[in-house]
């Protein structure tokens, strides 16, 4: 029998937490192994009860966005939030969350996000994904051909030295182009750049000149 995914729910609203747990109990592929009401209780819970996926509310007794990066060391993070601001979604993903799911969504959508997270994929709410794709495509018209090549390389997971070798340019030139790309797209790091590339279809490293 296939091993079920172990979930922990961290949410300070008892009614939401209990309702979510009841719905998840109906899903044969997962089991809820723990729950906490306060973020301050989460560290000891994770120590006592390892899990595959942590369902994390961003607003508990405090705003916990800044804690996501540390939590990714022990579990995949699926953020559950009442906030649907694009800024919050991107910040959570940049810090290492694999999914951000609005609380108004159905449990079937949450399960889709959980499965994506377990596979190492990134899941974004459809309406934010559409808005983000439109916005980023409009920004993409400002990119040069060389910048587009570099984005493809970054999306393929190449490091700066590997990008330089691929495109037959110097590593310092790669860094200069990346700084220009970040400024044009309003992107702060390689994670957001890779997300951008996947959203607008810039995937697959280009062939350099030989």
C-alpha positions as CSV (number, residue, x, y, z in Angstrom):
1,X,0.0,0.0,0.0
2,X,1.3,3.4,-0.9
3,X,2.6,5.5,2.0
4,X,0.3,8.4,2.8
5,X,1.6,12.0,2.9
6,X,2.0,13.3,6.5
7,X,0.5,16.8,7.0
8,X,0.7,19.2,9.9
9,X,-1.8,22.2,10.0
10,X,-0.6,25.4,11.6
11,X,-3.5,27.8,11.9
12,X,-4.9,29.9,14.7
13,X,-8.5,29.7,13.8
14,X,-10.0,26.6,15.4
15,X,-13.1,26.4,13.2
16,X,-11.1,26.6,10.0
17,X,-8.5,24.1,11.3
18,X,-11.1,21.6,12.5
19,X,-13.0,21.9,9.2
20,X,-9.9,21.5,7.1
21,X,-8.9,18.4,9.1
22,X,-12.3,16.9,8.6
23,X,-12.0,17.4,4.9
24,X,-8.5,16.0,4.7
25,X,-9.5,12.9,6.6
26,X,-11.6,12.0,3.6
27,X,-8.5,12.1,1.3
28,X,-7.0,8.6,1.2
29,X,-3.5,9.8,0.1
30,X,-2.9,12.0,3.2
31,X,-3.1,11.9,6.9
32,X,-3.0,14.8,9.4
33,X,-0.3,13.9,12.0
34,X,-0.4,17.1,13.9
35,X,-1.9,20.6,14.3
36,X,-0.9,23.8,16.2
37,X,-2.9,26.9,17.1
38,X,0.1,29.1,17.8
39,X,3.3,29.5,15.7
40,X,5.3,29.4,18.9
41,X,4.2,25.8,19.3
42,X,5.3,24.7,15.8
43,X,9.0,24.1,16.4
44,X,8.3,21.5,19.1
45,X,5.6,19.9,17.0
46,X,7.9,19.5,14.1
47,X,10.6,18.0,16.3
48,X,8.2,15.4,17.8
49,X,6.2,14.7,14.7
50,X,8.0,14.8,11.3
51,X,5.8,15.6,8.3
52,X,6.0,15.8,4.6
53,X,4.0,18.9,4.1
54,X,3.3,21.8,6.5
55,X,0.0,23.7,5.8
56,X,0.9,27.2,7.1
57,X,-1.3,30.1,7.8
58,X,0.6,33.4,7.3
59,X,-1.2,35.3,10.0
60,X,-1.2,33.5,13.3
61,X,-0.4,35.3,16.6
62,X,2.0,37.1,14.4
63,X,2.9,37.5,10.7
64,X,5.1,34.4,9.9
65,X,6.2,35.1,6.3
66,X,9.8,35.6,7.3
67,X,9.9,32.2,8.9
68,X,9.2,30.2,5.7
69,X,12.8,29.9,4.6
70,X,13.8,28.2,7.9
71,X,10.8,25.9,7.8
72,X,11.6,24.6,4.3
73,X,14.5,22.7,5.9
74,X,12.2,20.3,7.6
75,X,9.1,20.1,5.3
76,X,7.5,21.3,2.0
77,X,5.5,24.4,2.8
78,X,2.0,25.0,1.4
79,X,0.8,28.4,2.5
80,X,-2.9,28.8,3.4
81,X,-3.9,32.4,3.6
82,X,-6.8,34.9,3.4
83,X,-4.5,37.3,1.7
84,X,-4.4,37.1,-2.1
85,X,-2.1,40.0,-2.7
86,X,0.4,39.2,-5.5
87,X,3.2,40.7,-3.3
88,X,2.5,38.2,-0.5
89,X,2.3,35.3,-2.9
90,X,5.6,36.1,-4.6
91,X,7.3,36.8,-1.3
92,X,6.2,33.4,0.1
93,X,7.5,31.6,-3.1
94,X,10.7,33.5,-3.1
95,X,11.3,32.3,0.5
96,X,10.8,28.7,-0.5
97,X,7.1,27.9,-0.2
98,X,6.0,25.5,-3.0
99,X,2.4,26.7,-3.0
100,X,0.2,29.5,-1.9
101,X,-3.5,28.5,-1.6
102,X,-6.3,31.0,-0.7
103,X,-8.5,29.8,2.1
104,X,-11.6,30.2,0.0
105,X,-10.5,27.4,-2.4
106,X,-12.0,23.9,-2.4
107,X,-10.1,21.0,-0.8
108,X,-9.6,19.4,-4.2
109,X,-7.5,22.5,-5.2
110,X,-5.6,22.2,-2.0
111,X,-4.8,18.6,-2.8
112,X,-3.6,19.6,-6.2
113,X,-1.2,22.1,-4.6
114,X,0.0,19.6,-2.0
115,X,0.8,17.0,-4.8
116,X,2.6,19.7,-6.8
117,X,4.7,20.6,-3.7
118,X,5.6,17.0,-3.0
119,X,6.9,16.7,-6.6
120,X,9.0,19.8,-6.1
121,X,6.9,21.9,-8.4
122,X,5.5,25.4,-7.7
123,X,1.7,26.0,-7.5
124,X,0.3,29.5,-7.8
125,X,-3.4,30.5,-7.7
126,X,-4.8,30.5,-11.3
127,X,-6.0,34.1,-11.2
128,X,-2.7,35.4,-9.8
129,X,-0.9,33.2,-12.3
130,X,-2.8,34.7,-15.2
131,X,-2.3,38.3,-14.0
132,X,1.4,37.6,-13.4
133,X,1.9,36.0,-16.8
134,X,0.2,39.0,-18.6
135,X,2.3,41.5,-16.5
136,X,5.6,39.6,-17.1
137,X,5.0,39.2,-20.8
138,X,4.5,42.9,-21.2
139,X,7.8,43.5,-19.3
140,X,9.4,40.8,-21.5
141,X,9.1,43.0,-24.6
142,X,11.8,45.2,-23.0
143,X,14.4,42.4,-23.1
144,X,17.2,42.0,-25.6
145,X,17.8,38.7,-27.4
146,X,20.9,38.1,-25.2
147,X,18.9,38.8,-22.0
148,X,16.3,36.3,-23.2
149,X,19.0,33.7,-23.8
150,X,20.3,34.2,-20.3
151,X,16.9,33.8,-18.8
152,X,16.5,30.5,-20.5
153,X,19.8,29.4,-19.1
154,X,18.9,30.4,-15.6
155,X,15.5,28.6,-15.9
156,X,17.5,25.5,-16.9
157,X,19.4,25.7,-13.6
158,X,22.7,26.9,-15.0
159,X,25.1,28.8,-12.8
160,X,26.7,32.1,-14.0
161,X,29.9,30.3,-15.0
162,X,27.9,27.7,-16.9
163,X,25.8,30.4,-18.6
164,X,29.0,32.1,-19.7
165,X,30.4,28.9,-21.2
166,X,27.1,28.1,-22.9
167,X,26.9,31.5,-24.6
168,X,30.6,32.1,-25.1
169,X,30.7,35.3,-23.0
170,X,32.5,36.2,-19.8
171,X,31.0,35.6,-16.4
172,X,31.1,39.3,-15.6
173,X,29.0,40.0,-18.7
174,X,26.5,37.4,-17.5
175,X,26.3,39.3,-14.2
176,X,25.9,42.6,-15.9
177,X,23.0,41.2,-18.0
178,X,21.4,39.7,-15.0
179,X,21.4,43.0,-13.2
180,X,19.8,44.6,-16.2
181,X,17.1,41.8,-16.4
182,X,16.3,42.1,-12.7
183,X,15.9,45.9,-13.1
184,X,13.7,45.6,-16.2
185,X,11.4,42.9,-14.7
186,X,11.3,44.2,-11.2
187,X,12.7,40.8,-10.0
188,X,15.0,40.4,-7.1
189,X,16.6,37.0,-7.5
190,X,17.1,33.9,-9.6
191,X,14.1,32.1,-8.0
192,X,11.7,34.8,-9.2
193,X,13.5,34.8,-12.6
194,X,13.0,31.1,-13.0
195,X,9.3,31.4,-12.1
196,X,9.1,34.2,-14.7
197,X,10.7,32.0,-17.3
198,X,8.2,29.1,-16.7
199,X,5.2,31.5,-16.7
200,X,6.0,33.0,-20.1
201,X,7.4,29.8,-21.7
202,X,11.1,30.7,-21.7
203,X,12.4,27.3,-20.9
204,X,15.3,25.2,-22.3
205,X,18.9,26.5,-22.4
206,X,19.8,28.0,-25.8
207,X,22.8,26.8,-27.8
208,X,25.8,29.1,-27.7
209,X,27.9,30.1,-30.6
210,X,30.8,27.6,-31.2
